[in-house]
Structure formats: C-alpha cells, structure tokens
C-alpha cells in the first residue's frame, strides 16, 4: 500500500498538529499515513465480509462501525 497515494501527507500533518505537534517530519507523516492506511484496509476487509454475510453487496456505515470494534 505504500506506493498508492490514498491519503495526502497534508492530512497527516494536520492530524499531528491537532494532537500538539509544532512540526512534523516527512518521515513521521509517511509513517502515520502507512499505519492509518493499514488499519483502514483491515477494517474495510472486515466490513465487506459483514456486508456479504448479511447478503448485501453494499457496505453500510454500520458494517464499518462494527468492523472497527474488533
């Protein structure tokens, strides 16, 4: 996933600054991006499985919320 640009680095900088960082290195932004994208992929996979299990092809917000809990 590191080669795909799913989340912009500017968004990572904004998150870090909202959490109190005065400055953030490019490597820190990239590391945060990679971690968030990995977590999002895991949640997405579980959400798709929940939707399929329910007999749907559409993933709903409730699938994502439930998938994020475990």
C-alpha positions as CSV (number, residue, x, y, z in Angstrom):
1,X,0.0,0.0,0.0
2,X,3.0,2.3,0.4
3,X,3.1,3.0,-3.3
4,X,-0.6,4.1,-3.6
5,X,-1.4,7.6,-2.6
6,X,-4.7,7.1,-0.7
7,X,-4.3,9.7,2.0
8,X,-2.5,13.0,1.5
9,X,0.5,13.8,3.6
10,X,-1.0,17.3,4.3
11,X,-3.8,15.5,6.2
12,X,-1.3,13.6,8.3
13,X,0.4,16.8,9.2
14,X,-2.9,18.3,10.2
15,X,-3.7,15.4,12.4
16,X,-0.2,15.6,14.1
17,X,-0.6,19.3,14.6
18,X,-4.1,18.9,16.1
19,X,-2.6,16.5,18.6
20,X,0.0,19.0,19.7
21,X,3.0,18.7,17.4
22,X,4.6,22.0,16.4
23,X,6.3,20.4,13.5
24,X,6.3,17.0,11.8
25,X,9.0,15.5,9.7
26,X,8.1,14.0,6.3
27,X,9.1,10.6,7.6
28,X,6.6,11.0,10.5
29,X,3.9,11.9,8.1
30,X,4.6,8.9,5.9
31,X,4.7,6.6,8.9
32,X,1.4,7.8,10.2
33,X,-0.1,7.5,6.7
34,X,1.1,3.9,6.3
35,X,-0.3,2.9,9.7
36,X,-3.6,4.6,9.1
37,X,-3.9,3.0,5.7
38,X,-3.1,-0.4,7.1
39,X,-5.7,-0.1,9.8
40,X,-8.3,1.2,7.3
41,X,-7.6,-1.7,5.0
42,X,-8.2,-4.2,7.8
43,X,-11.4,-2.5,8.9
44,X,-12.6,-2.3,5.2
45,X,-12.0,-6.1,4.7
46,X,-14.0,-6.9,7.8
47,X,-16.8,-4.5,6.8
48,X,-17.0,-6.2,3.4
49,X,-17.2,-9.6,5.0
50,X,-20.0,-8.4,7.3
51,X,-22.0,-7.0,4.3
52,X,-21.6,-10.2,2.3
53,X,-22.6,-12.3,5.4
54,X,-25.7,-10.1,5.5
55,X,-26.5,-10.9,1.9
56,X,-25.6,-7.4,0.6
57,X,-23.1,-6.0,-1.9
58,X,-23.3,-2.6,-0.4
59,X,-21.1,-1.8,2.7
60,X,-23.0,0.3,5.1
61,X,-21.8,2.6,7.9
62,X,-23.0,0.1,10.4
63,X,-20.7,-2.5,8.8
64,X,-17.7,-0.2,9.1
65,X,-18.5,0.7,12.7
66,X,-19.0,-2.9,13.7
67,X,-15.8,-4.0,11.9
68,X,-13.8,-1.3,13.7
69,X,-14.9,-2.7,17.1
70,X,-13.0,-6.0,16.7
